[in-house]
Every structure is written in C-alpha cells, then in structure tokens.
Amino acid sequence: MKEGAEYYKHVDEVTSNIDAWRGKRLQVHGNVVDGSIEQAKGTLLYRFKIESRPPRPPAVMAATYTGLVPDTFKSGAEVVAKGSLTADNQLSVVPDGIMAKCPSKYEADKQQKPGVAQKM
C-alpha cells in the first residue's frame, strides 16, 4: 500500500497480529466497552476500550484520545477510531479521530432507561 494510506481494520484483526500494525495509520472499528470510558478530571483526555462483537472473534484493545468527543460517544457505541498503535499496544487516536454511530431509535429505547445517569 502506498505511503500515507490508512488501514481499516476490526479490533480482532489488529489484536491478532499487533506487531504488524504498530506504526501504521489505522481506522479501528468496534464498540466501546461498557463502563470503560474514563476522563481525566478537568481535561479533555479520555481512556477507553474498544471491543469486537459477534460475529467477529472476541478481542479488546485500549485507546487514548485528547479532544472533544461526539455526543454519540458512550458505552456500547459503535465507533471507528483513527490513530496508531503505541509501544504498549494502545491505540493513540488522532485529533477529531473518533466517529461514533448513532444508535437507532429502537435500540436506544431498549438499552437506555429514563433517569439513569451514565458513570464516567
């Protein structure tokens, strides 16, 4: 692939051969692990985990991001995160590198209960 290209991969594809992907520009597709989003107090620094879901093989990877996140970025959200792998196998997401899918109206009705606050 030519220089400057980005690879679009699922979480399990990256974690199954992590050394091959280190240093390359990636777009990693998965879902935010429930309860994994942490924000450093008073900053825009986020740590979270992304997982693959069936029918993909199970896999999880950690990610870090600094910046504003989309309103749709929350536990369980389907995401594509752009970045590269660090020496400790985390995805370092680039500025504006998080795209979160809007859940359908019907999925939201099933998953969210009115008046229940999300922990961060």
C-alpha positions as CSV (number, residue, x, y, z in Angstrom):
1,M,0.0,0.0,0.0
2,K,1.3,3.5,-0.8
3,E,2.8,5.8,1.8
4,G,0.2,7.8,3.8
5,A,-2.5,5.1,3.4
6,E,-4.8,4.2,6.3
7,Y,-5.8,0.7,7.0
8,Y,-9.5,0.0,8.0
9,K,-9.5,-3.0,10.5
10,H,-11.7,-4.5,13.1
11,V,-10.4,-4.8,16.7
12,D,-9.8,-8.6,16.4
13,E,-7.8,-8.1,13.2
14,V,-5.4,-5.7,14.9
15,T,-5.0,-7.6,18.1
16,S,-4.4,-11.0,16.4
17,N,-1.2,-9.6,14.7
18,I,-0.4,-6.5,16.7
19,D,3.2,-6.2,15.7
20,A,2.3,-6.0,12.0
21,W,0.1,-2.9,12.7
22,R,2.4,-0.9,15.0
23,G,3.4,2.4,13.5
24,K,0.8,2.3,10.7
25,R,-2.1,4.6,10.4
26,L,-5.3,2.7,11.3
27,Q,-9.0,3.1,11.4
28,V,-10.2,0.6,14.0
29,H,-13.8,-0.4,14.0
30,G,-15.5,-1.8,17.2
31,N,-17.8,-1.0,20.1
32,V,-16.9,1.0,23.2
33,V,-16.7,-1.5,26.1
34,D,-19.4,-0.8,28.7
35,G,-18.1,1.3,31.6
36,S,-14.6,1.7,30.1
37,I,-14.7,5.4,29.3
38,E,-12.6,7.5,31.7
39,Q,-11.9,11.2,31.5
40,A,-9.1,12.9,33.4
41,K,-10.6,15.4,35.7
42,G,-10.6,18.9,34.2
43,T,-9.2,17.8,30.9
44,L,-10.2,16.5,27.5
45,L,-8.1,13.4,28.0
46,Y,-10.0,10.1,27.6
47,R,-9.1,6.5,28.0
48,F,-11.5,3.8,26.9
49,K,-11.6,0.3,25.5
50,I,-12.9,-0.9,22.1
51,E,-14.1,-4.5,21.6
52,S,-15.2,-6.6,18.7
53,R,-18.7,-8.1,18.8
54,P,-20.2,-11.2,17.2
55,P,-20.0,-12.4,14.5
56,R,-16.3,-11.2,14.8
57,P,-14.0,-13.1,17.1
58,P,-13.8,-11.6,20.7
59,A,-11.0,-9.0,21.2
60,V,-10.4,-5.9,23.2
61,M,-7.9,-3.0,22.9
62,A,-7.2,0.1,24.9
63,A,-7.3,3.6,23.4
64,T,-6.4,7.1,24.4
65,Y,-7.8,10.4,22.9
66,T,-7.5,14.1,23.7
67,G,-10.2,16.4,22.4
68,L,-13.9,16.8,22.2
69,V,-15.9,13.6,21.7
70,P,-19.1,13.3,19.7
71,D,-22.4,13.3,21.6
72,T,-22.9,9.7,20.5
73,F,-19.6,8.5,22.1
74,K,-20.8,6.4,25.0
75,S,-20.6,2.9,26.5
76,G,-21.7,0.4,23.9
77,A,-21.5,2.8,21.0
78,E,-20.2,1.5,17.6
79,V,-17.1,3.5,16.8
80,V,-14.3,3.9,14.2
81,A,-11.2,5.4,15.8
82,K,-8.3,6.8,13.7
83,G,-4.8,6.6,15.1
84,S,-1.8,4.4,15.5
85,L,-0.5,1.8,18.0
86,T,1.8,2.9,20.8
87,A,4.7,0.8,22.1
88,D,2.4,-0.6,24.8
89,N,-0.2,-1.7,22.2
90,Q,-2.8,1.1,22.8
91,L,-4.5,2.9,20.0
92,S,-3.4,6.6,20.2
93,V,-6.3,8.4,18.5
94,V,-5.6,11.5,16.4
95,P,-7.5,14.8,16.9
96,D,-11.0,14.5,15.6
97,G,-10.4,10.8,15.1
98,I,-13.5,9.4,16.8
99,M,-16.6,8.6,14.7
100,A,-19.5,7.2,16.7
101,K,-22.5,5.7,15.1
102,C,-25.9,7.0,16.1
103,P,-28.0,4.1,17.6
104,S,-31.4,3.6,16.0
105,K,-34.4,4.9,17.9
106,Y,-35.5,1.4,18.7
107,E,-32.0,0.3,20.0
108,A,-31.9,3.3,22.3
109,D,-35.4,2.5,23.7
110,K,-34.3,-1.0,24.6
111,Q,-30.9,-0.1,26.1
112,Q,-31.5,3.2,28.0
113,K,-33.7,3.7,31.0
114,P,-35.0,7.2,31.6
115,G,-33.4,9.0,34.6
116,V,-30.4,6.7,34.8
117,A,-27.1,8.6,34.6
118,Q,-24.1,7.1,32.9
119,K,-21.0,6.7,35.0
120,M,-17.7,8.0,33.8
